[in-house]
Amino acid sequence: MPYIDLPTPQGRLEAYSLVGIPLAVAPPDKAFNRVVYAAAHVVADPFAATEPSGLAAIDWGRTIAYRRHLLGLGLGVAEAMDTAQRGMGLGWAEALELIGRTLAETRDIDGALIASGCGTDHLAPADATTIEDVVRAYDQQMNAIQKLGGSLILMASRALVRVAAGPEDYRQVYRRVLANAERKVVLHWLGDMFDPQLSGYWGAPDFDTALTVCCDIIGENHGRIDGIKVSLLDDAKEIRMRRMLPAGVKMYTGDDFNYPALIEGDAQGFSHALLGIFDPIAPAASAALAALAAGERQRFHDILDPTVALSRLIFRAPTQYYKTGVVFLAYLNGHQDHFVMVGGQQAMRPLPYFTAIFKLADQAGLLGDPYDAAARMRRFLGLYGL
């Protein structure tokens, strides 16, 4: 196995010998018994003259190839979500093009599971004055995605947080928007650790009240809801809510800290998954889920548990910059030839973060070609004068 000199936080270099045995990248040999989506990142075009603060420049070929990679591993794709830098570099116009391209360029894949983010991000929160503005914004995106034949993930709205006077406004907005859905949708409760502008979502400052409001909305509209993705990074809160959901409404874990136990579940139920971390750890997720479907629970944990330390590092506070770690692993694994991100987000983490990701990915068997990954890491360290 190769070795590489890696910097310590004190600025010294220490030799690190890679130890991981790369996981196989192959279609699963068993159909999953959980519904699973990986929220997929976008690959930036490093040659575009577009300013990082302007419109997103996307390498469409590599971006779609990565979605085909995820689908080939048996995972669904959650398209144009926060992992794709929605609201952090990727605007609605680019998101709609991304959704359209993904749907069109994966039609040849039998059983491809794709759901797309529908929000209000083309409406600046400061420009929203009433809930009517929010409903219109949701309807505009919903109609555009449904016209393409896409399924929907109803994303949380920054504009709704701004204009809602309380829980009743949330009930009205979701009731009206869901009435226009052509098929069942996935709701999304995104915690403020992912997006500080969503603090107080559901019109309540505390979790207990927010939980009641959210469950009331689901209960009233459950015939139009496939499930809800909960991204609160708190397994106890997710389990509590999971047990309150109406029959037929799925819990999709968005907990990138505690996903193995939540997906396995307990005597009272389990969570399906819609996870950003399943983008960079896709081979492990696929193999583990196949093992779980085969009843091999220990193997499920043997494969997936070693990825948790990596995920907790990638999603550490400030959590909204987790995309930087996701794209870095795509670079290390050769899915893109550069480490450039939409909006210049590659600059949002310090050097020790990247060296720790390299080590933990190796130890979890997530560096598909250790020699190539080490060479890519050396090139990356050269940017720091090493």
C-alpha positions as CSV (number, residue, x, y, z in Angstrom):
1,M,0.0,0.0,0.0
2,P,1.2,3.6,-0.6
3,Y,2.2,6.1,2.0
4,I,2.0,9.9,2.0
5,D,3.4,12.7,4.1
6,L,0.5,14.5,5.7
7,P,0.7,17.7,7.6
8,T,-0.2,17.9,11.3
9,P,-2.2,20.9,12.8
10,Q,1.2,22.0,14.1
11,G,2.6,22.3,10.6
12,R,4.9,19.2,10.7
13,L,4.8,16.4,8.2
14,E,4.2,12.8,9.3
15,A,4.2,9.7,7.1
16,Y,0.9,8.0,6.8
17,S,0.6,4.5,5.3
18,L,-2.7,3.7,3.7
19,V,-4.4,0.7,5.3
20,G,-7.9,0.4,3.8
21,I,-9.1,-2.4,1.6
22,P,-11.2,-0.7,-1.1
23,L,-14.8,-1.7,-1.2
24,A,-16.0,-3.1,-4.5
25,V,-18.0,-0.7,-6.7
26,A,-20.6,-3.0,-8.2
27,P,-24.4,-3.3,-8.5
28,P,-25.9,-4.8,-5.4
29,D,-26.6,-8.5,-5.4
30,K,-29.8,-8.1,-3.4
31,A,-32.7,-5.7,-3.8
32,F,-32.9,-3.3,-0.8
33,N,-35.7,-3.4,1.8
34,R,-35.4,0.3,2.4
35,V,-36.1,3.1,0.0
36,V,-32.8,5.0,-0.3
37,Y,-31.8,8.2,-1.9
38,A,-28.4,9.8,-2.1
39,A,-28.5,13.6,-2.4
40,A,-26.0,14.2,-5.2
41,H,-23.5,17.0,-5.6
42,V,-22.7,18.9,-8.8
43,V,-19.4,19.1,-10.6
44,A,-18.2,22.6,-11.3
45,D,-16.7,23.6,-14.7
46,P,-13.2,24.8,-13.7
47,F,-12.5,26.4,-17.1
48,A,-15.6,28.7,-17.2
49,A,-14.9,32.4,-17.0
50,T,-17.9,32.9,-14.7
51,E,-17.2,34.6,-11.5
52,P,-17.7,32.3,-8.4
53,S,-20.2,34.8,-7.1
54,G,-22.2,34.7,-10.3
55,L,-24.2,32.0,-12.1
56,A,-23.1,28.4,-11.5
57,A,-20.8,26.9,-14.1
58,I,-21.5,23.2,-14.2
59,D,-19.6,20.4,-15.9
60,W,-22.7,18.6,-17.2
61,G,-21.0,15.5,-18.4
62,R,-19.3,14.7,-15.1
63,T,-22.4,15.7,-13.1
64,I,-24.7,13.3,-15.0
65,A,-22.0,10.6,-14.9
66,Y,-22.0,10.8,-11.2
67,R,-25.8,10.3,-11.0
68,R,-25.5,7.2,-13.2
69,H,-22.8,6.0,-10.8
70,L,-25.2,6.3,-7.9
71,L,-28.1,4.7,-9.8
72,G,-25.8,1.8,-10.8
73,L,-25.2,1.1,-7.2
74,G,-28.9,0.7,-6.6
75,L,-29.3,4.1,-4.8
76,G,-31.9,6.6,-5.7
77,V,-30.9,10.2,-6.6
78,A,-32.3,13.2,-4.6
79,E,-31.8,15.9,-7.2
80,A,-31.1,19.6,-6.8
81,M,-31.1,19.4,-3.0
82,D,-28.8,21.2,-0.6
83,T,-26.0,18.7,-1.4
84,A,-26.1,20.2,-4.9
85,Q,-25.5,23.6,-3.3
86,R,-29.1,24.6,-3.7
87,G,-29.2,28.1,-2.2
88,M,-25.4,28.1,-1.8
89,G,-24.3,28.7,-5.4
90,L,-27.0,26.8,-7.4
91,G,-29.9,29.0,-8.4
92,W,-33.4,27.9,-9.5
93,A,-32.7,28.2,-13.2
94,E,-29.6,26.0,-13.0
95,A,-31.5,23.6,-10.7
96,L,-34.3,23.2,-13.2
97,E,-31.8,22.5,-16.0
98,L,-30.1,20.0,-13.7
99,I,-33.4,18.2,-13.0
100,G,-34.3,18.1,-16.6
101,R,-30.9,16.8,-17.7
102,T,-30.9,14.1,-15.0
103,L,-34.4,12.9,-15.9
104,A,-33.6,12.8,-19.6
105,E,-30.2,11.2,-19.4
106,T,-31.1,8.4,-17.0
107,R,-34.2,7.2,-18.7
108,D,-32.4,4.1,-20.1
109,I,-31.7,2.9,-16.5
110,D,-34.5,0.5,-15.5
111,G,-36.1,1.4,-12.2
112,A,-34.1,4.6,-11.7
113,L,-35.4,6.3,-8.6
114,I,-35.2,10.1,-8.9
115,A,-36.9,12.8,-6.8
116,S,-36.2,16.5,-7.2
117,G,-36.1,19.4,-4.9
118,C,-39.0,21.9,-5.2
119,G,-38.7,25.1,-3.2
120,T,-39.1,28.8,-3.3
121,D,-35.5,29.8,-3.7
122,H,-36.1,32.0,-6.7
123,L,-38.1,34.2,-4.4
124,A,-35.7,36.2,-2.2
125,P,-36.9,36.2,1.4
126,A,-36.8,39.9,1.5
127,D,-39.1,40.1,-1.5
128,A,-41.8,38.0,0.2
129,T,-44.5,39.9,1.9
130,T,-47.4,37.4,2.3
131,I,-48.0,33.6,2.3
132,E,-49.5,34.1,-1.2
133,D,-46.1,35.0,-2.5
134,V,-44.8,31.7,-1.0
135,V,-47.6,29.6,-2.5
136,R,-47.0,31.1,-5.9
137,A,-43.3,30.4,-5.7
138,Y,-43.8,26.8,-4.7
139,D,-46.4,26.3,-7.4
140,Q,-44.1,27.8,-10.1
141,Q,-41.3,25.2,-9.2
142,M,-43.8,22.4,-8.8
143,N,-45.4,22.9,-12.1
144,A,-42.0,23.2,-13.9
145,I,-40.7,19.9,-12.3
146,Q,-44.0,18.1,-12.9
147,K,-44.0,19.2,-16.5
148,L,-40.7,17.3,-16.9
149,G,-42.3,14.2,-15.3
150,G,-40.4,14.5,-12.1
151,S,-41.3,13.5,-8.6
152,L,-41.0,16.1,-5.8
153,I,-39.2,16.7,-2.6
154,L,-40.9,19.7,-1.0
155,M,-38.0,21.7,0.4
156,A,-38.2,24.0,3.4
157,S,-38.7,27.7,2.4
158,R,-36.7,30.6,3.7
159,A,-39.4,33.0,2.5
160,L,-42.0,31.2,4.5
161,V,-40.0,31.6,7.6
162,R,-39.9,35.3,6.9
163,V,-43.6,35.9,6.3
164,A,-45.4,33.3,8.4
165,A,-47.1,34.8,11.5
166,G,-47.4,31.3,13.2
167,P,-48.2,27.7,12.7
168,E,-51.5,28.3,10.9
169,D,-49.7,30.0,8.0
170,Y,-47.6,26.8,7.6
171,R,-50.7,24.7,7.6
172,Q,-52.3,26.9,4.9
173,V,-49.3,27.0,2.7
174,Y,-48.7,23.2,2.8
175,R,-52.4,22.4,2.4
176,R,-52.6,24.6,-0.8
177,V,-49.3,23.5,-2.3
178,L,-49.9,19.8,-1.7
179,A,-53.3,20.1,-3.4
180,N,-51.5,20.7,-6.7
181,A,-49.2,17.7,-6.5
182,E,-49.8,15.2,-9.2
183,R,-48.2,12.3,-7.2
184,K,-47.1,11.8,-3.6
185,V,-44.3,14.0,-2.4
186,V,-41.5,13.9,0.2
187,L,-41.5,16.7,2.7
188,H,-38.3,18.0,4.2
189,W,-37.6,19.3,7.7
190,L,-34.2,20.9,7.4
191,G,-32.7,22.0,10.7
192,D,-31.1,25.3,11.2
193,M,-27.7,23.7,11.6
194,F,-27.9,23.1,7.9
195,D,-29.4,26.5,7.1
196,P,-29.6,29.1,9.8
197,Q,-32.3,31.0,7.8
198,L,-34.7,28.1,8.6
199,S,-34.6,28.7,12.4
200,G,-38.1,28.5,13.8
201,Y,-39.6,26.4,11.0
202,W,-43.2,25.3,11.3
203,G,-43.8,28.6,13.1
204,A,-42.5,27.4,16.4
205,P,-39.3,28.2,18.4
206,D,-39.2,24.8,20.2
207,F,-39.1,21.3,18.9
208,D,-42.2,20.0,20.7
209,T,-44.4,22.6,19.2
210,A,-42.8,22.3,15.8
211,L,-43.3,18.5,15.9
212,T,-47.0,18.9,16.7
213,V,-47.5,21.3,13.8
214,C,-45.6,19.2,11.3
215,C,-47.4,16.0,12.3
216,D,-50.7,17.8,12.1
217,I,-49.9,18.9,8.5
218,I,-48.9,15.4,7.6
219,G,-52.0,13.9,9.1
220,E,-54.2,16.4,7.3
221,N,-52.5,15.7,3.9
222,H,-51.2,12.2,4.4
223,G,-52.8,11.0,1.1
224,R,-50.5,13.3,-0.8
225,I,-47.3,12.5,1.2
226,D,-44.9,9.7,0.6
227,G,-42.8,10.5,3.6
228,I,-40.7,13.2,5.3
229,K,-37.0,13.6,5.4
230,V,-35.9,14.8,8.8
231,S,-32.5,16.5,9.0
232,L,-32.0,17.5,12.7
233,L,-28.9,15.4,13.6
234,D,-30.8,14.1,16.6
235,D,-31.7,10.4,16.5
236,A,-34.0,10.6,19.6
237,K,-36.1,13.3,17.9
238,E,-36.3,11.3,14.7
239,I,-37.4,8.1,16.4
240,R,-40.0,10.0,18.4
241,M,-41.4,11.5,15.2
242,R,-41.2,8.2,13.3
243,R,-43.5,6.6,15.8
244,M,-46.1,9.4,15.3
245,L,-46.4,9.2,11.5
246,P,-49.6,7.9,10.0
247,A,-49.5,4.4,8.4
248,G,-48.1,4.6,4.9
249,V,-46.0,7.7,5.5
250,K,-42.3,7.0,5.5
251,M,-39.6,8.4,7.7
252,Y,-36.5,9.3,5.5
253,T,-33.6,9.8,7.8
254,G,-31.5,12.8,7.0
255,D,-29.4,12.2,10.1
256,D,-25.8,12.1,8.8
257,F,-24.6,11.4,12.4
258,N,-26.6,8.3,13.3
259,Y,-27.8,6.7,10.1
260,P,-26.8,3.0,10.6
261,A,-29.0,2.5,13.7
262,L,-31.9,4.6,12.3
263,I,-31.9,2.6,9.1
264,E,-31.7,-0.7,10.9
265,G,-34.5,0.3,13.2
266,D,-36.0,-1.3,16.2
267,A,-39.1,-3.4,17.1
268,Q,-41.3,-0.4,16.5
269,G,-40.1,0.6,13.0
270,F,-37.2,1.8,11.0
271,S,-36.2,4.8,8.8
272,H,-35.7,4.8,5.1
273,A,-32.9,7.2,3.9
274,L,-32.3,10.4,2.0
275,L,-28.8,11.3,2.9
276,G,-26.1,13.7,1.7
277,I,-23.4,11.3,3.1
278,F,-24.6,8.6,0.7
279,D,-23.1,10.6,-2.1
280,P,-19.4,10.1,-1.0
281,I,-19.9,6.7,0.7
282,A,-22.1,5.2,-2.1
283,P,-20.2,1.9,-2.4
284,A,-20.4,1.3,1.4
285,A,-24.1,2.3,1.5
286,S,-25.0,-0.1,-1.4
287,A,-23.1,-3.1,0.1
288,A,-24.5,-2.5,3.5
289,L,-28.1,-2.1,2.4
290,A,-27.8,-5.3,0.4
291,A,-26.5,-7.1,3.5
292,L,-29.4,-5.7,5.5
293,A,-31.9,-6.9,2.9
294,A,-30.3,-10.4,3.2
295,G,-30.8,-10.4,6.9
296,E,-27.1,-10.0,7.6
297,R,-27.4,-7.3,10.2
298,Q,-23.8,-7.7,11.5
299,R,-22.4,-7.3,8.1
300,F,-24.6,-4.2,7.6
301,H,-22.9,-2.7,10.6
302,D,-19.4,-3.9,9.7
303,I,-19.6,-2.1,6.4
304,L,-21.5,1.1,7.4
305,D,-20.4,1.8,11.0
306,P,-16.8,2.7,10.0
307,T,-18.2,5.5,7.8
308,V,-19.8,7.3,10.7
309,A,-16.7,9.0,12.0
310,L,-16.0,10.2,8.4
311,S,-19.6,11.5,8.1
312,R,-19.5,13.3,11.5
313,L,-16.3,15.0,10.3
314,I,-17.7,16.0,7.0
315,F,-20.9,17.4,8.6
316,R,-19.3,19.0,11.6
317,A,-20.3,22.6,12.4
318,P,-20.7,24.9,10.6
319,T,-22.7,22.1,9.0
320,Q,-23.8,24.0,5.9
321,Y,-20.3,23.6,4.5
322,Y,-20.5,19.8,4.4
323,K,-20.6,19.9,0.6
324,T,-16.9,20.8,0.6
325,G,-16.1,17.4,2.1
326,V,-18.5,15.6,-0.2
327,V,-16.8,17.1,-3.3
328,F,-13.3,16.5,-2.0
329,L,-14.0,12.8,-1.8
330,A,-15.4,12.8,-5.3
331,Y,-12.0,14.4,-6.4
332,L,-10.0,11.8,-4.4
333,N,-11.9,9.0,-6.1
334,G,-11.5,10.3,-9.6
335,H,-15.0,11.3,-10.3
336,Q,-13.7,14.7,-11.2
337,D,-10.2,15.9,-12.1
338,H,-10.2,19.0,-9.9
339,F,-11.3,20.3,-6.6
340,V,-13.3,23.3,-7.7
341,M,-16.8,24.0,-6.5
342,V,-19.7,26.1,-7.5
343,G,-19.5,29.4,-5.6
344,G,-15.9,28.8,-4.6
345,Q,-17.1,26.6,-1.7
346,Q,-13.8,24.6,-1.9
347,A,-12.3,27.3,0.3
348,M,-14.8,26.8,3.2
349,R,-12.8,24.3,5.3
350,P,-9.3,24.3,6.7
351,L,-6.4,22.0,5.7
352,P,-6.6,19.7,8.8
353,Y,-10.2,18.9,7.8
354,F,-9.0,17.6,4.4
355,T,-6.2,15.5,5.9
356,A,-8.6,13.9,8.4
357,I,-11.1,13.1,5.6
358,F,-8.3,11.4,3.6
359,K,-7.3,9.2,6.6
360,L,-10.9,8.3,7.6
361,A,-11.9,7.5,4.0
362,D,-8.9,5.2,3.7
363,Q,-9.7,3.4,6.9
364,A,-13.3,2.9,5.8
365,G,-12.3,1.4,2.5
366,L,-13.7,4.4,0.6
367,L,-10.6,5.3,-1.5
368,G,-11.3,3.1,-4.6
369,D,-7.7,3.4,-5.9
370,P,-5.4,4.1,-3.0
371,Y,-2.4,4.9,-5.2
372,D,-4.4,7.4,-7.3
373,A,-6.0,8.9,-4.2
374,A,-2.6,9.4,-2.7
375,A,-1.3,11.1,-5.9
376,R,-4.4,13.4,-5.9
377,M,-3.8,14.2,-2.3
378,R,-0.2,15.2,-3.0
379,R,-1.3,17.5,-5.8
380,F,-3.9,19.1,-3.4
381,L,-1.2,19.6,-0.7
382,G,0.9,21.4,-3.2
383,L,-1.6,24.2,-3.2
384,Y,-0.5,24.8,0.4
385,G,3.1,24.8,-0.5
386,L,3.8,21.2,0.6
